[in-house]
């Protein structure tokens, strides 16, 4: 079953460039993963310190494997000090009419 995930990250202003660079790298690397169907990064128009990932994964196993990748683990380390708060993660189901 596909996994639909949205993650909202709020970056401390002094780390904006560093975090954005790490997020862009995550997009590049994640899109190479076999279980990744979609992995898009958005930045707030009104608040450039807010980033939103929209992700679609083939299944939970693929998402679990993604979360163990070195670039994800590395971001987890910097996130502890460079984000204003822990990422907000929403796992949802698509609603078809």
Secondary structure per residue as TSV (DSSP state, phi and psi in degrees):
chain	resnum	aa	ss	phi	psi
A	1	X	-	360.0	134.3
A	2	X	-	-64.8	149.2
A	3	X	E	-112.6	125.1
A	4	X	E	-108.3	121.3
A	5	X	E	-132.9	137.1
A	6	X	E	-124.2	131.2
A	7	X	E	-124.0	131.4
A	8	X	E	-113.7	125.9
A	9	X	E	-122.4	136.0
A	10	X	E	-118.2	117.8
A	11	X	B	-95.8	139.8
A	12	X	-	-65.1	136.0
A	13	X	G	-52.5	-39.3
A	14	X	G	-70.2	-10.6
A	15	X	G	-112.9	10.3
A	16	X	H	-52.9	-53.1
A	17	X	H	-65.5	-41.7
A	18	X	H	-64.2	-44.9
A	19	X	H	-68.6	-42.2
A	20	X	H	-58.9	-41.7
A	21	X	H	-61.3	-43.4
A	22	X	H	-64.8	-40.2
A	23	X	H	-65.9	-41.5
A	24	X	H	-62.6	-38.3
A	25	X	H	-64.9	-39.8
A	26	X	H	-60.2	-40.3
A	27	X	H	-62.2	-49.6
A	28	X	H	-57.0	-48.0
A	29	X	H	-72.8	-41.1
A	30	X	H	-64.7	-37.6
A	31	X	T	-64.7	-13.1
A	32	X	T	-83.4	-14.7
A	33	X	S	-72.1	136.9
A	34	X	T	-60.4	-34.4
A	35	X	T	-84.1	-5.5
A	36	X	E	-81.6	119.2
A	37	X	E	-94.2	-42.7
A	38	X	E	-150.1	138.8
A	39	X	E	-150.7	93.8
A	40	X	E	-114.1	139.1
A	41	X	E	-110.2	131.6
A	42	X	E	-123.4	152.2
A	43	X	E	-123.9	139.5
A	44	X	-	-58.6	138.7
A	45	X	S	-75.5	-40.2
A	46	X	S	-89.0	-23.1
A	47	X	-	-137.8	100.7
A	48	X	T	-68.4	-5.5
A	49	X	T	-90.3	0.8
A	50	X	E	-106.8	127.3
A	51	X	E	-121.9	143.6
A	52	X	E	-131.0	127.7
A	53	X	E	-98.7	136.4
A	54	X	E	-117.6	123.3
A	55	X	E	-130.4	144.9
A	56	X	E	-130.5	128.9
A	57	X	E	-119.1	147.7
A	58	X	S	-60.3	-38.3
A	59	X	-	-166.7	173.9
A	60	X	H	-62.6	-36.6
A	61	X	H	-60.5	-40.8
A	62	X	H	-66.5	-40.3
A	63	X	H	-65.9	-41.0
A	64	X	H	-61.0	-42.0
A	65	X	H	-64.7	-39.5
A	66	X	H	-58.6	-44.5
A	67	X	T	-67.6	-9.6
A	68	X	T	-101.9	-0.7
A	69	X	S	-68.8	146.0
A	70	X	H	-56.0	-39.5
A	71	X	H	-70.7	-26.8
A	72	X	H	-76.6	-43.5
A	73	X	H	-63.0	-39.6
A	74	X	H	-64.0	-42.1
A	75	X	H	-63.9	-36.8
A	76	X	H	-56.8	-35.0
A	77	X	H	-68.5	-45.7
A	78	X	H	-74.7	-26.7
A	79	X	H	-61.7	-31.9
A	80	X	H	-60.8	-31.1
A	81	X	H	-111.2	-19.8
A	82	X	H	-105.4	-4.5
A	83	X	B	-103.2	150.9
A	84	X	S	-68.9	-30.0
A	85	X	S	-156.6	165.2
A	86	X	-	-58.8	147.5
A	87	X	-	-57.6	143.9
A	88	X	E	-93.2	121.5
A	89	X	E	-113.1	128.7
A	90	X	E	-122.8	119.3
A	91	X	E	-104.5	124.8
A	92	X	E	-128.6	170.7
A	93	X	-	-112.7	141.2
A	94	X	-	-74.8	142.2
A	95	X	-	-109.9	115.1
A	96	X	-	-95.7	138.7
A	97	X	-	-65.4	360.0
